């Protein structure tokens, strides 16, 4: 009994000290870019309850929470009244995106208040945004002008514009922050950007329709989803060569490796007429698909939480988000969000 009292008192003192110091134990949140609703849904990561919907710019395509969890950056095509006619923009259902008529922007949402606190212009048709491991820089793919824009996240100003391959789409940092891999959707390549020089230093021939890239957290492997050949390209970062391909579902889009670098999750979107509804789970030792999990129509975005316990998947045609138990390899919950949910990110 005395031991229980002591443990309870110790825990109470720790919580009190955290409160006194101003530190908060914030619950994890999931941010979802609803491309067809001009909103970002904010969900509680445990319950998937919608906490709020943030009104943003026209057609938000992708969202990325900063490493410190304080900001959620998203790509869109500017203020709604300034956007071009984008009725032909159908997500990845038709294989690619039509370029927009005017430059876009990245916006930042303060995750404490869920209010938009910054708007920074970028290039034509911004697709994805990623933030450097140290949080200082954001890199944005501009599909309409074949460039990547680099933004200083503190000053919220332009740092560099880097020419890359044809129609850059998804991109990710290497774990050490030294390189960025960019999927050139119409070029069939992956551009390698050296972050020290802010220049493209290589283009890796990958396959048909590379839509997104990724790395294992240990840096051993890199990946590109090949939306045009229903496969994943596995890349050796040391040699910058594709070392194998793994067949997955139809029109794979986003992918994400678990924190232990053992499993790769791949969202298979399919097309609007023949929607994909699955996530492929690939064992990264055998390079075999060990499980195909049904989520919802148009499985598109995927992210894994910091513990590697849950993955969150946007179902772009079903207007929903699914929560997937990584260990049990099954969906535990699916909830409605805004129209055409696309990119997805979780607070660290």
C-alpha positions in Angstrom: 0.0 0.0 0.0 2.8 2.4 0.9 4.6 1.6 -2.4 1.4 2.5 -4.3 1.1 5.8 -2.5 4.7 6.6 -3.2 4.3 5.8 -6.9 1.2 7.9 -7.1 2.9 10.8 -5.3 5.9 10.6 -7.6 3.7 10.7 -10.7 1.7 13.6 -9.3 4.9 15.6 -8.6 6.2 15.0 -12.1 3.0 16.2 -13.7 3.0 19.2 -11.4 6.6 20.1 -12.3 5.7 19.8 -16.0 2.8 22.1 -15.5 4.9 24.6 -13.5 7.6 24.6 -16.2 5.0 25.4 -18.9 5.5 22.0 -20.6 2.3 20.3 -21.9 1.6 16.7 -22.7 -0.3 17.4 -26.0 -2.2 14.5 -27.6 -1.1 13.5 -31.0 -3.1 15.0 -33.9 -3.5 13.9 -37.5 -3.7 16.6 -40.2 -5.6 15.8 -43.4 -5.5 17.9 -46.6 -9.1 17.8 -48.1 -8.3 18.8 -51.7 -11.9 18.9 -52.7 -13.1 21.0 -49.7 -10.4 23.6 -49.3 -10.0 22.5 -45.7 -7.6 20.7 -43.4 -9.2 18.3 -41.0 -7.6 18.0 -37.6 -8.2 14.6 -35.9 -7.4 13.2 -32.5 -4.9 10.5 -33.3 -6.2 8.0 -30.7 -10.0 8.3 -31.3 -10.0 9.8 -34.9 -12.5 12.3 -33.6 -12.6 15.5 -35.7 -11.3 18.3 -33.5 -11.7 21.1 -36.1 -11.7 21.8 -39.8 -9.3 24.7 -40.9 -10.3 26.7 -43.9 -7.3 27.1 -46.2 -6.5 28.0 -49.8 -7.7 26.5 -53.0 -7.2 22.7 -53.4 -4.8 21.8 -50.6 -2.9 18.8 -51.8 -0.4 17.9 -49.2 0.3 18.6 -45.5 3.4 18.1 -43.4 3.9 18.7 -39.7 7.2 20.2 -38.7 9.7 18.0 -36.7 9.0 20.0 -33.5 5.2 19.6 -34.0 4.5 23.3 -33.9 3.4 24.0 -37.5 1.6 22.1 -40.1 2.7 23.2 -43.6 0.4 22.6 -46.6 0.5 23.2 -50.3 -2.4 24.9 -52.2 -3.1 27.2 -55.1 -3.5 30.4 -53.2 -6.6 32.3 -52.1 -9.8 30.8 -53.5 -10.7 34.0 -55.4 -7.2 34.1 -56.9 -7.1 30.5 -58.1 -7.4 29.4 -61.7 -10.1 27.2 -62.9 -8.9 23.8 -61.6 -12.0 21.7 -62.5 -9.8 19.4 -64.5 -7.6 18.6 -61.4 -8.7 15.1 -60.5 -6.0 14.0 -58.0 -4.0 11.1 -59.2 -7.1 9.2 -60.5 -6.2 10.0 -64.1 -2.5 9.3 -63.6 -1.2 12.8 -63.1 -2.3 16.4 -62.4 -3.1 19.2 -64.8 -0.9 22.3 -64.1 -2.5 25.3 -62.6 -2.6 28.7 -64.3 -1.1 30.8 -61.5 1.6 30.3 -58.9 0.6 28.6 -55.6 1.7 28.9 -52.0 2.5 27.0 -48.9 0.5 28.0 -45.8 1.4 27.2 -42.2 -1.1 26.2 -39.4 -0.2 26.7 -35.8 -0.9 23.3 -34.2 -1.6 24.9 -30.8 -4.4 27.1 -32.1 -5.1 25.5 -35.5 -5.1 28.9 -37.1 -3.3 29.9 -40.3 -0.2 31.9 -39.4 1.8 32.2 -42.6 1.4 32.2 -46.3 4.5 32.0 -48.6 4.3 32.1 -52.4 6.1 29.3 -54.3 6.0 28.1 -57.9 3.4 26.8 -60.3 1.1 24.0 -59.1 2.8 23.1 -55.8 2.3 19.4 -54.9 4.1 18.3 -51.8 6.0 20.0 -49.0 8.5 18.5 -46.6 10.4 20.1 -43.7 14.1 19.5 -43.0 15.0 17.4 -39.9 16.3 20.5 -38.1 13.1 22.4 -39.0 14.9 25.3 -40.7 13.9 24.7 -44.3 10.8 23.6 -46.2 11.1 22.1 -49.7 8.2 22.3 -52.1 7.7 20.6 -55.5 6.3 22.8 -58.2 4.7 20.5 -60.8 3.9 23.3 -63.2 7.4 24.5 -63.7 9.6 21.5 -62.9 11.3 23.0 -59.9 11.6 22.7 -56.1 11.3 25.9 -54.0 13.3 26.1 -50.8 11.7 28.2 -48.0 13.3 29.5 -44.8 10.6 28.5 -42.2 11.5 31.1 -39.6 11.9 34.1 -42.0 9.1 32.6 -44.2 11.1 33.7 -47.2 12.5 32.3 -50.4 15.9 30.7 -50.3 16.4 28.9 -53.6 14.7 27.5 -56.7 16.1 24.2 -57.9 15.4 22.8 -61.4 14.6 19.1 -61.3 12.9 16.5 -63.5 9.6 16.7 -65.4 6.5 17.3 -63.2 8.0 16.8 -59.7 5.5 15.5 -57.2 6.3 13.7 -53.9 9.6 14.3 -52.1 11.3 13.2 -48.8 14.4 14.0 -46.9 17.1 11.4 -46.2 17.3 10.6 -42.5 20.5 12.6 -42.1 19.0 15.6 -43.9 21.8 15.7 -46.5 19.7 14.8 -49.5 16.1 15.2 -50.8 14.7 12.6 -53.2 12.1 14.0 -55.6 9.7 11.9 -57.6 9.4 13.3 -61.1 6.0 12.0 -62.1 6.2 12.5 -65.9 10.0 12.1 -66.1 10.3 8.6 -64.8 13.1 9.6 -62.6 14.0 10.5 -59.0 16.0 13.7 -58.6 18.6 13.8 -55.8 19.1 17.2 -54.3 22.2 18.0 -52.2 20.9 20.2 -49.4 24.3 21.8 -48.7 24.6 23.2 -52.2 20.8 23.4 -53.0 21.4 21.7 -56.3 20.3 18.6 -58.1 23.2 16.3 -58.2 21.7 13.2 -59.8 18.6 11.8 -61.5 17.9 8.1 -60.8 15.9 6.3 -63.6 13.1 4.7 -61.6 10.2 3.6 -63.8 6.8 4.7 -64.9 5.0 7.5 -63.0 7.0 7.9 -59.8 4.6 9.7 -57.5 6.3 9.7 -54.0 9.6 8.8 -52.5 10.6 7.6 -49.0 13.5 6.2 -46.9 13.9 3.7 -44.1 14.7 5.6 -40.9 18.1 3.8 -40.8 19.0 5.2 -44.2 19.6 1.8 -45.7 17.0 2.0 -48.4 15.1 4.6 -50.4 11.9 4.0 -52.4 9.7 5.4 -55.2 6.1 4.5 -55.9 5.6 3.7 -59.5 2.0 4.7 -60.3 2.4 3.7 -63.9 3.5 0.1 -63.3 1.9 -0.9 -60.0 5.2 -1.4 -58.3 7.7 0.1 -55.8 11.2 0.8 -56.9 13.8 0.0 -54.1 16.8 2.3 -54.4 20.3 1.9 -52.8 21.1 5.5 -51.6 24.8 4.7 -51.7 24.9 3.8 -55.4 21.8 5.8 -56.4 20.5 2.8 -58.3 17.3 0.8 -58.3 18.2 -2.6 -56.9 14.8 -4.2 -57.3 11.1 -3.7 -57.8 8.2 -5.0 -55.7 4.7 -5.5 -57.3 1.9 -4.0 -55.2 -1.7 -2.9 -56.0 -3.0 -0.6 -58.7 -1.7 2.9 -59.0 0.4 3.1 -55.8 0.8 6.7 -54.5 2.2 7.4 -51.1 4.4 5.2 -49.1 5.9 5.2 -45.6 8.4 3.0 -43.7 7.9 2.0 -40.0 10.3 3.5 -37.4 12.1 0.1 -37.0 12.8 0.1 -40.8 11.3 -3.3 -41.1 8.0 -2.6 -43.0 7.0 -0.4 -45.9 3.3 0.6 -46.2 2.1 1.5 -49.7 -1.3 3.1 -50.5 -2.8 1.7 -53.7 -5.3 4.3 -55.1 -6.4 2.7 -58.3 -8.5 5.0 -60.6 -11.9 6.6 -60.1 -13.5 4.0 -62.4 -11.6 1.1 -60.7 -10.7 2.4 -57.2 -8.0 0.7 -55.3 -8.9 0.0 -51.7 -5.8 -1.4 -50.1 -2.5 -0.8 -48.4 0.4 -3.2 -49.2 2.6 -4.1 -46.3 6.1 -5.1 -47.5 8.7 -6.9 -45.4 11.9 -5.1 -46.0 14.1 -8.1 -45.3 12.4 -10.4 -47.8 10.9 -7.7 -50.0 7.6 -9.7 -50.1 4.1 -8.3 -49.6 3.2 -10.0 -46.3 -0.3 -8.4 -46.0 -2.7 -6.5 -48.1 -5.1 -4.5 -45.9 -8.4 -3.2 -47.2 -9.0 0.4 -46.1 -11.3 2.4 -48.4 -11.9 3.5 -52.0 -8.9 5.4 -53.3 -6.3 4.7 -50.7 -3.9 7.6 -51.3 -1.9 9.1 -48.4 -0.3 7.1 -45.6 1.7 8.1 -42.5 2.9 6.1 -39.5 3.0 7.5 -36.0 6.3 7.9 -34.0 5.9 4.6 -32.1 5.1 2.6 -35.2 1.9 1.4 -33.7 -0.6 3.0 -36.0 -0.8 4.1 -39.7 -3.3 6.6 -41.0 -4.6 6.3 -44.5 -6.6 8.8 -46.6 -9.3 7.2 -48.9 -9.6 9.9 -51.6 -12.8 8.5 -53.2 -14.5 7.5 -50.0 -13.8 10.9 -48.3 -12.5 9.1 -45.2 -9.4 8.3 -43.1 -8.6 4.8 -41.9 -6.5 3.9 -38.8 -4.5 0.7 -39.3 -2.9 -1.3 -36.5 0.6 -2.0 -37.8 1.3 -5.0 -35.6 -2.0 -6.7 -36.1 -2.2 -5.6 -39.8 -5.8 -4.6 -39.7 -8.0 -1.5 -39.8 -9.3 -0.5 -36.4 -11.4 2.5 -37.4 -12.5 4.5 -40.4 -14.1 8.0 -40.1 -15.4 10.6 -42.6 -13.5 13.7 -43.3 -13.7 16.4 -46.1 -14.0 15.8 -49.8 -11.1 14.2 -51.6 -8.7 13.8 -48.6 -5.2 13.7 -50.0 -2.0 14.3 -48.0 -1.8 13.3 -44.3 0.6 13.9 -41.5 0.8 13.2 -37.7 2.3 15.3 -35.0 5.6 13.9 -33.6 
